[in-house]
Amino acid sequence: MKKHLLAILLVSPFCHVISAHAQDSGFFAEAEIAAGQDIVPPDIIESGLDQERLEGVLQGNLQMGYDVTSLLQLNLSAGAEIYPVDSLYNRYRIGSGIQGDIPMNRDGRTRIRLGADYEYVFGEDGRVFDRVRGDAQLIHRHSREHTTTGRVRYGFRNQSEERFTGFDQSEWLLELRHNWRPGGGQTAINISLLGLRHNADADRFSYEGYGFRLTGRTALTKRLTGFGKFSLVQRDYDDLFSNEFPRNRSDTNTRIRAGLEYQASQRLHLFAEGGYADTNSNIPVRDYDGFIGRIGARIPFAGK
């Protein structure tokens, strides 16, 4: 446990070293460390009806990128999620990606954004899964206040067969999103309509879904920012969950979070957030609700 915590805490000074060499380049980076309570990974096998789906977690993340041009960006990431309750829940992530914009008119108000990324996730006992994704967005800025985005994302998740079989799956996401900045200022409100389709090797892991997401962020003072997020997603699965629960799984997932971020200095942002997670499911081992939240620090660097 001590070595995991030390690894997370070392993210911050590591990025300070990087930043010292990147002030005048297209490079940017951000580190984050946090502690709180969140939902355990979805591929954890249930040990019984009394298993907790919400547990304490320590988190560390590092995001790095490079603007090759004003229209092309490269990204690298690394992260860790440490669950003190059980090391089998722990997840470590590395990833890379590329994103480019194609202007559709001279003023740049309409553009196509294309992206691709790869993520490799492992735990204490080896690889958990790896995933490749492709993303296409059509973005139109109506004015300083309003921007609308249509998005299609495809991914394929390759699950470790040593954990359980049938979880390999293709993942489709359709999103229609509108961003509103009142008066063209710093306040931002995003509203999204979502459509989901996951086709897994085993039908009991395949589902169709739809949902709604609302996020907002606004400056309260010169250094203090408030933010919030609400989402509601319905998922209906294709086959019986198990022999113990011989019915098609159906979940309604509700998430709500709100928090504050304080800019202590140019290179240190402190944040705290809290909320509620509820999954109303007809499968008892997937039905849960409770508090989610975290406190932490974010360290932004050159560029962004």
C-alpha positions in Angstrom: 0.0 0.0 0.0 2.8 2.4 0.9 4.5 1.9 -2.5 1.2 2.7 -4.4 0.6 5.9 -2.4 4.2 7.0 -2.9 3.8 6.5 -6.7 0.8 8.7 -6.8 2.5 11.5 -4.7 5.5 11.4 -7.0 3.4 12.5 -10.0 3.5 16.2 -8.9 7.2 16.8 -8.6 7.8 14.7 -11.8 5.6 17.2 -13.7 7.5 20.2 -12.2 10.7 18.8 -13.8 8.9 18.5 -17.2 7.4 21.9 -16.9 10.7 23.6 -16.5 11.7 22.6 -20.1 8.3 23.4 -21.7 7.3 27.0 -21.0 7.9 28.2 -24.6 6.8 25.1 -26.6 3.6 23.5 -27.7 3.9 21.0 -24.8 1.3 21.0 -22.0 0.7 18.8 -19.0 -1.5 18.5 -15.9 -1.2 16.3 -12.8 -3.9 15.4 -10.4 -4.0 13.6 -7.1 -7.2 12.9 -5.1 -8.8 10.8 -2.4 -12.4 9.9 -1.9 -15.2 7.3 -2.5 -16.3 6.0 -5.9 -17.7 3.0 -7.7 -15.5 0.0 -8.0 -14.5 -1.2 -11.5 -17.4 -2.9 -13.4 -15.4 -6.1 -14.1 -15.1 -7.0 -10.4 -16.8 -10.4 -9.8 -19.4 -10.2 -7.1 -18.7 -12.2 -3.9 -22.3 -12.1 -2.7 -25.3 -9.9 -2.2 -23.7 -7.9 0.5 -20.7 -6.8 -1.6 -20.1 -3.0 -1.5 -20.1 -1.3 -4.9 -18.8 2.0 -3.4 -15.4 2.0 -1.8 -12.6 4.5 -0.8 -10.1 5.2 -3.5 -6.8 7.1 -4.0 -6.3 8.5 -7.5 -3.3 9.9 -9.4 -3.4 11.0 -13.0 -0.9 12.6 -15.4 -2.0 14.1 -18.8 0.5 15.3 -21.3 0.1 16.7 -24.8 1.8 18.4 -27.7 0.3 20.8 -30.2 2.0 19.8 -33.4 0.1 22.6 -35.2 -3.0 24.6 -34.2 -5.1 21.8 -35.7 -3.2 18.7 -34.6 -2.5 17.4 -31.1 -0.8 14.4 -29.6 -1.6 13.1 -26.1 -0.1 10.7 -23.5 -1.6 9.8 -20.2 -0.9 7.6 -17.1 -3.0 7.0 -14.0 -3.6 4.9 -10.9 -6.7 4.0 -8.8 -5.8 2.4 -5.5 -8.6 0.8 -3.3 -7.3 0.2 0.2 -10.2 -2.3 0.9 -8.8 -4.8 -1.7 -5.8 -4.7 -3.9 -7.6 -6.7 -6.6 -9.7 -3.6 -7.3 -6.6 -1.6 -8.2 -6.2 -0.2 -11.7 -3.2 1.3 -13.5 -3.6 3.0 -16.9 -1.4 4.1 -19.7 -2.7 5.7 -22.9 -1.9 7.6 -26.0 -4.0 9.5 -28.6 -4.1 11.9 -31.6 -6.7 14.5 -32.4 -7.0 16.8 -35.4 -9.4 19.5 -36.6 -10.5 20.0 -40.3 -12.0 23.5 -40.8 -15.1 23.4 -43.1 -15.2 27.1 -43.8 -12.8 30.1 -43.8 -13.9 31.6 -40.4 -13.5 28.2 -38.7 -17.0 28.2 -37.2 -17.7 24.8 -38.6 -15.1 22.0 -38.3 -14.7 18.2 -38.2 -12.7 16.8 -35.3 -11.2 13.4 -35.7 -9.4 11.4 -33.0 -8.1 8.0 -32.0 -6.7 6.7 -28.8 -5.4 3.5 -27.2 -5.6 2.6 -23.5 -4.0 -0.3 -21.6 -5.3 -1.1 -18.1 -3.6 -3.6 -15.7 -4.1 -4.6 -12.1 -2.1 -6.4 -9.4 -2.5 -9.7 -11.3 -1.7 -8.5 -14.8 -3.7 -7.1 -17.8 -7.3 -6.3 -17.1 -8.2 -5.0 -20.6 -7.0 -2.8 -23.5 -9.1 -0.6 -25.7 -8.8 1.2 -29.0 -11.3 4.0 -29.9 -12.0 6.2 -32.9 -14.0 9.5 -32.6 -15.6 11.8 -35.1 -17.3 15.1 -34.2 -19.0 17.8 -36.3 -18.7 21.1 -34.4 -20.6 24.3 -35.3 -20.1 27.6 -33.4 -23.3 29.6 -33.9 -22.0 32.6 -32.0 -19.8 33.5 -29.0 -22.6 32.0 -26.8 -23.7 28.8 -28.6 -21.9 25.8 -30.0 -23.5 22.5 -31.1 -21.6 19.2 -31.5 -22.6 15.9 -33.1 -20.4 13.0 -32.1 -19.9 9.3 -33.1 -17.4 7.2 -31.2 -16.5 3.5 -31.7 -14.3 1.4 -29.5 -13.3 -2.2 -28.9 -12.6 -3.5 -25.5 -10.4 -6.6 -25.3 -10.9 -8.1 -21.8 -8.4 -10.5 -20.2 -9.8 -14.0 -20.6 -8.2 -15.0 -17.3 -10.7 -13.0 -15.4 -13.9 -14.2 -17.2 -15.0 -14.8 -20.8 -17.6 -13.1 -22.9 -16.7 -9.5 -22.0 -14.9 -8.6 -25.2 -17.1 -6.0 -26.8 -17.5 -3.3 -29.4 -18.8 0.0 -28.0 -20.8 2.6 -29.9 -21.6 6.1 -28.5 -23.8 8.7 -30.2 -24.0 12.2 -28.7 -25.7 15.4 -29.5 -24.2 18.2 -27.3 -24.9 21.9 -27.0 -22.6 24.3 -25.2 -24.0 27.7 -23.9 -21.8 30.4 -22.6 -24.1 33.2 -21.4 -22.8 36.5 -22.8 -19.8 34.7 -24.2 -18.2 34.7 -20.8 -16.5 32.1 -18.5 -19.7 30.4 -17.4 -20.3 27.2 -19.5 -23.4 24.9 -19.5 -23.3 21.7 -21.5 -26.4 19.6 -22.3 -26.0 16.2 -24.0 -28.3 13.5 -25.3 -26.7 10.1 -25.5 -27.2 6.8 -27.3 -25.3 3.6 -26.4 -24.8 0.2 -28.0 -22.4 -2.4 -26.6 -22.1 -5.8 -28.4 -20.2 -8.3 -26.2 -19.2 -11.8 -27.0 -21.7 -12.9 -24.4 -25.2 -11.5 -24.8 -25.6 -11.0 -21.1 -23.0 -8.3 -21.3 -24.5 -6.7 -24.4 -26.9 -3.7 -24.0 -28.6 -0.8 -25.6 -28.9 2.5 -23.7 -29.8 6.1 -23.8 -29.3 9.0 -21.5 -29.1 12.7 -20.6 -26.1 14.6 -19.2 -25.9 18.2 -17.9 -22.7 19.9 -16.8 -21.9 23.4 -15.7 -19.0 25.5 -14.6 -18.9 29.2 -13.4 -16.5 31.6 -11.7 -17.7 32.6 -8.3 -14.8 34.9 -7.4 -11.5 35.6 -9.1 -10.0 32.4 -7.6 -13.0 30.3 -6.8 -15.0 28.2 -9.4 -18.1 26.2 -8.9 -19.0 23.1 -11.0 -21.6 20.4 -11.2 -22.6 17.4 -13.2 -25.9 15.4 -13.5 -26.4 12.3 -15.7 -29.2 9.8 -16.1 -28.6 6.6 -18.2 -30.9 3.7 -18.9 -29.3 0.3 -20.0 -31.2 -2.7 -21.1 -29.3 -6.0 -21.6 -29.8 -8.7 -24.2 -29.8 -11.9 -22.2 -30.3 -13.5 -18.8 -27.8 -12.2 -16.2 -26.9 -15.6 -14.6 -28.4 -18.9 -13.5 -28.9 -17.4 -10.0 -30.7 -14.4 -11.5 -32.4 -15.8 -14.7 -33.7 -12.5 -16.1 -32.5 -9.8 -18.5 -30.7 -7.1 -16.6 -32.1 -3.6 -16.7 -30.3 -0.6 -14.9 -31.2 3.0 -14.4 -28.0 4.9 -13.5 -28.3 8.3 -11.8 -25.2 10.4 -10.9 -25.0 13.9 -9.4 -21.9 15.8 -8.3 -21.1 19.4 -7.3 -17.9 21.0 -6.1 -15.6 23.9 -5.8 -12.1 24.6 -7.2 -9.8 27.1 -5.7 -6.8 28.5 -7.5 -4.2 28.7 -4.7 -1.5 29.8 -7.2 -0.7 29.7 -10.9 0.6 26.1 -10.5 -1.8 24.7 -7.8 -5.6 24.3 -7.9 -7.4 22.6 -4.9 -10.8 21.0 -5.3 -13.5 19.3 -3.4 -16.6 17.6 -4.7 -19.4 15.5 -3.4 -22.5 13.8 -4.8 -24.7 10.7 -5.1 -24.7 7.6 -7.2 -27.7 5.4 -7.6 -28.1 2.3 -9.8 -31.6 1.0 -9.7 -31.3 -2.6 -11.1 -33.4 -5.7 -11.2 -30.2 -7.6 -10.4 -29.6 -7.4 -6.6 -25.7 -7.5 -6.9 -25.9 -4.5 -9.3 -28.4 -2.5 -7.3 -26.7 0.1 -5.0 -26.7 3.8 -4.0 -24.6 6.0 -1.8 -22.2 9.0 -1.5 -19.5 9.6 -4.0 -16.9 12.4 -3.7 -13.3 13.4 -3.5 -10.8 16.0 -2.5 -7.5 16.7 -4.2 -5.1 19.0 -6.1 -4.6 19.7 -9.7 -1.3 21.1 -11.1 -1.6 22.7 -14.6 1.5 23.4 -16.6 2.5 25.2 -19.8 0.2 25.6 -22.7 -3.3 24.9 -21.5 
